[in-house]
Amino acid sequence: MFRTDPDGVIRYYSLHDRQPLLTARYALTIAWRTGEGRDREKIYGFDTLAEMDRKIRQLFGRSARKGYKLLYSFMRDRPATTVPDSILAVQAMRAISG
């Protein structure tokens, strides 16, 4: 995403899931910079895709309210071998309840 400030400075903001984590099953990295400035990053870890999706929606909404516009978007297909979060939740509940 990007926006142009009143003084002509272009600001960039990106969300991506290319950074793997050792401490969480899913990861989301946000990066932002001003013009030719140095990138800054923050990495979030999640146990489920649903948690990550909620965070993406929150961050995207916040950026849109600040005036950012979508520059481009790319979404990967979920691999067929991925276990749905609903099944993982049921498995976790069964493990807890014995």
C-alpha positions in Angstrom: 0.0 0.0 0.0 1.1 3.6 -0.4 0.1 7.1 0.2 1.4 10.5 -0.7 1.7 13.1 2.1 0.8 16.7 1.4 4.5 17.6 1.1 4.9 15.0 -1.7 6.7 12.3 0.4 5.5 8.8 -0.6 5.0 6.3 2.2 4.9 2.6 1.7 3.3 -0.1 3.9 3.3 -3.8 3.2 1.9 -7.0 4.8 3.4 -10.4 3.9 3.8 -13.9 5.2 7.2 -14.8 3.8 9.0 -14.7 7.2 8.8 -18.1 9.0 9.0 -18.3 12.8 10.2 -21.0 15.1 7.8 -19.9 17.8 4.5 -19.9 15.9 2.9 -21.8 13.1 2.0 -18.8 11.0 3.8 -15.4 10.7 2.9 -12.0 9.4 5.5 -9.3 8.7 4.6 -5.7 8.2 7.1 -3.3 6.7 6.9 0.4 6.2 9.1 3.2 4.9 9.1 6.8 3.8 10.4 7.5 0.3 14.0 6.4 0.1 14.2 5.8 3.9 15.2 2.6 5.6 12.5 -0.1 6.0 11.2 -0.8 9.5 9.5 -4.1 10.2 7.3 -5.8 12.8 6.7 -9.6 12.9 3.6 -11.2 14.4 3.2 -14.9 15.2 -0.1 -16.8 15.2 -1.2 -20.3 16.0 -4.1 -20.3 13.5 -4.8 -18.9 10.1 -8.0 -17.3 11.5 -5.9 -15.3 14.0 -3.6 -14.2 11.3 -6.6 -13.2 9.1 -8.1 -11.1 11.8 -4.8 -9.2 12.2 -4.5 -8.7 8.5 -8.0 -7.2 8.4 -7.2 -5.0 11.4 -4.0 -3.7 9.9 -5.4 -3.2 6.4 -8.4 -1.3 7.8 -6.2 0.9 9.9 -4.0 1.7 7.0 -6.9 2.5 4.7 -8.3 4.9 7.3 -4.9 6.6 7.3 -5.2 7.2 3.6 -3.2 4.3 2.2 -4.3 2.8 -1.1 -3.6 -0.6 -2.5 -0.6 -0.7 -4.9 -0.8 -4.4 -5.6 -1.9 -7.7 -4.1 -0.7 -11.3 -4.4 -2.3 -14.2 -2.7 -1.1 -17.8 -2.8 -3.4 -20.7 -3.0 -3.6 -22.7 0.3 -1.8 -26.0 -0.3 -4.2 -29.0 -0.4 -2.2 -30.7 2.3 -3.0 -27.8 4.8 -5.1 -29.0 7.7 -8.1 -26.6 8.3 -8.1 -24.6 11.5 -11.5 -26.1 12.4 -10.0 -29.6 12.5 -7.0 -28.5 14.5 -9.3 -26.8 17.0 -11.3 -30.1 17.5 -8.1 -32.1 17.9 -6.8 -29.6 20.5 -10.0 -29.8 22.5 -10.0 -33.6 22.4 -6.4 -33.6 23.6 -7.2 -31.2 26.5 -10.3 -33.1 27.6 -8.5 -36.4 27.5 
